[in-house]
């Protein structure tokens, strides 16, 4: 009986290191599959990337529109139409023979 217990304990000790290694490998494999940066999260990242690209395109368009307006208002050579539009809108100035139709 004592010999059987020693053999059992020797077998358990011999199997402990491979078992610990298997648990560690299983942990990392599970994290690689189910973790926040794992394979299953790839679809969500792709959706978020597409959403951000659309948002970036809109922001770049808005930036181009604003850059154009800034260029039209350059003090050294301002666009007369843009200046006229801003004066009329902000100051409410109109020629005596004009009729102002508010659109808002």
C-alpha positions in Angstrom: 0.0 0.0 0.0 2.9 2.4 0.9 4.5 1.6 -2.5 1.2 2.5 -4.3 1.0 5.8 -2.5 4.6 6.6 -3.4 4.0 5.7 -7.0 0.8 7.8 -7.1 2.6 10.8 -5.5 5.5 10.4 -8.0 3.0 10.3 -10.9 1.3 13.5 -9.6 4.6 15.3 -9.3 5.7 14.2 -12.7 2.4 15.4 -14.3 2.3 18.7 -12.4 4.7 20.6 -14.6 3.0 19.6 -17.9 -0.4 20.3 -16.3 0.7 23.8 -15.3 2.1 24.4 -18.7 -1.2 23.3 -20.3 -3.2 25.7 -18.1 -0.9 28.6 -19.0 -1.2 27.8 -22.7 -5.0 27.5 -22.4 -5.1 30.9 -20.6 -3.2 32.7 -23.4 -5.1 30.9 -26.1 -8.4 31.9 -24.5 -7.3 35.5 -24.2 -6.1 35.5 -27.8 -9.6 34.3 -28.8 -12.0 36.0 -26.4 -9.9 38.8 -25.0 -10.4 42.6 -25.6 -7.9 42.4 -28.5 -8.8 38.9 -29.5 -9.9 37.4 -32.7 -13.6 37.7 -31.8 -13.2 41.4 -31.2 -11.9 41.9 -34.7 -15.4 42.4 -36.2 -16.2 45.2 -33.7 -12.9 46.9 -34.4 -13.7 46.8 -38.1 -17.1 48.4 -37.6 -15.6 51.1 -35.4 -12.9 51.7 -37.9 -15.4 52.2 -40.7 -17.5 54.6 -38.5 -14.4 56.6 -37.7 -13.3 56.7 -41.4 -16.8 58.2 -42.3 -16.5 60.7 -39.5 -13.0 61.6 -40.6 -14.2 62.2 -44.2 -17.0 64.5 -42.9 -14.5 66.4 -40.8 -12.0 66.8 -43.7 -14.9 68.1 -45.8 -15.8 70.6 -43.2 -12.2 71.6 -42.8 -11.9 72.2 -46.6 -15.1 74.4 -46.5 -13.7 76.4 -43.6 -10.3 76.7 -45.2 -11.9 78.0 -48.4 -13.9 80.6 -46.4 -10.8 81.7 -44.6 -9.0 82.1 -48.0 -11.8 84.2 -49.3 -11.6 86.5 -46.3 -7.8 87.1 -46.6 -7.3 90.8 -45.7 -4.9 91.4 -48.6 -7.2 90.2 -51.3 -10.7 89.5 -49.9 -13.4 88.2 -52.1 -15.9 91.0 -52.6 -18.9 88.6 -52.7 -18.0 87.0 -49.4 -17.4 90.4 -47.7 -20.7 91.6 -49.0 -22.5 88.5 -47.8 -21.0 88.8 -44.3 -21.7 92.6 -44.0 -25.3 92.0 -45.0 -25.8 89.0 -42.7 -24.0 90.3 -39.6 -24.7 94.0 -39.8 -28.1 93.9 -41.5 -27.0 96.4 -44.1 -28.9 96.7 -47.3 -29.1 99.1 -50.2 -32.2 101.3 -50.2 -33.6 99.7 -53.4 -33.2 96.1 -52.0 -35.9 94.0 -50.3 -34.7 91.6 -47.6 -36.6 88.3 -47.4 -35.7 86.5 -44.2 -35.4 82.7 -44.8 -35.3 81.6 -41.1 
